[in-house]
Amino acid sequence: MYTNRRKNVFNQMNEHGFACFFSGIAPSKSADQVYPFEVNRNFYYLTGINQEDVVLVMFKGAGYEKSFLFVEPIDPVQALWVGEGLTKEHAKSISGVDDVLDRNLLDATLSKYLQDSRAAIFGELKYLYLDLERRDIKHPHTISNQFASKMQHLYPNLIVNNLHPLLGELRSVKHEKEVALISEALAITKTGIETLMQQAKPGMREYALEAHYNFVLNTNGVTPSFNTIAASGSNATILHYEKNDAVMKDNDLILFDLGVKKDLYCSDISRTFPVNGKFTARQKQIYEIVLEANKKSIDMLKPGVTFKEFNDFGRKILAEGLMKIGKINTEDEVLKYYYHSLGHFLGLDVHDVGNYTKPFEKGQILTVEPGLYLADEGIGIRIEDNILLTEQGHINLSQSIIKEIVDIESFMSKK
């Protein structure tokens, strides 16, 4: 699988070029701690390696392609403190690269192949391909950005190309193994949500209820794919509410936006249910509008649909529902109560990479997450599912996670 992915990248490279990808390094947190390491997802996509400070280098010559991994050699002393890293043999077995070398040989290897006298191997190397990503002008340079500056200074003749957009499009179409991992994540998510429904009761703190979800994840050896949102009452009208410390009141709804990370592949689900197990009449009225938008938006999803068509479709249903009950008078007024898009790509990242300007393709996984947030009434509702696009249409990977009012109330009555 990883060899095929690299082949797709090779196919987009010019001859006489080379590409470098970096797994990343965990930043310092304090004098004696670092943040947990998170592997660069594009590096992982091309190698299957989840280890700090590993480099993938891909050379392309005239009819000749070769991939190298550069890994830190195993240090017996360090192994006593943090455990052994990957052996060269294991790294090669996972990734399928041609050769694995010591990390400290990276500069020497690049120097060797960039020498004019070595031109017979790959030809004169003219092109450097990197994963250049910048989300904000204020953010520090990534390792790839720093490497680009270094190489352009040392080898001014190199032409630097950015592979980040290509990798985003490649990653957006999922292999069956990726779908299977997301499905595993969703199965654990389902158990976690059902546990939340069973344990909820008025008077609890939001974080106390969230703890039951975390217990399910811990017993399954997985971690959250993002910081859990546990928002009761009016807190649910704040999209990224993460304090999770309020007392849940009788007749409150609680909105959970949560997910599981299984071997780096993510689920992302939102469910909203009554803390006491019974919806009020008004809560039912608003909930049914959101549920209709959720179900109808899922039904319309198929390859060829554009993101704009998808987003406009769901928003129109929400607007029509609010007009019908007299909450708003025109469709544009829905933006007072619905202020985010209908969904996003899902995969190695929760908000996964992909080209939102192109029509959807078979094999992509999307979230569908309409919501209404009535701050004046203390009601916030979001219902989110994870949808795989197929040749015929779609499959709802989270279909078994209940969301109908009658099913929620029935399930919660048995807790």
PyMOL commands that set and color helices and strands:
alter all, ss='L'
color gray80, all
select helices_A, chain A and resi 2-10+41-47+76-82+88-95+103-114+116-122+143-154+164-172+176-199+206-219+233-237+281-300+307-324+331-336+375-377+405-413
alter helices_A, ss='H'
color red, helices_A
select strands_A, chain A and resi 17-22+28-30+33-34+55-61+64-71+99-102+127-130+159-162+223-224+229-232+253-258+260-262+265-266+269-274+365-368+371-374+379-382+385-389+394-396
alter strands_A, ss='S'
color yellow, strands_A
deselect
rebuild
show_as cartoon
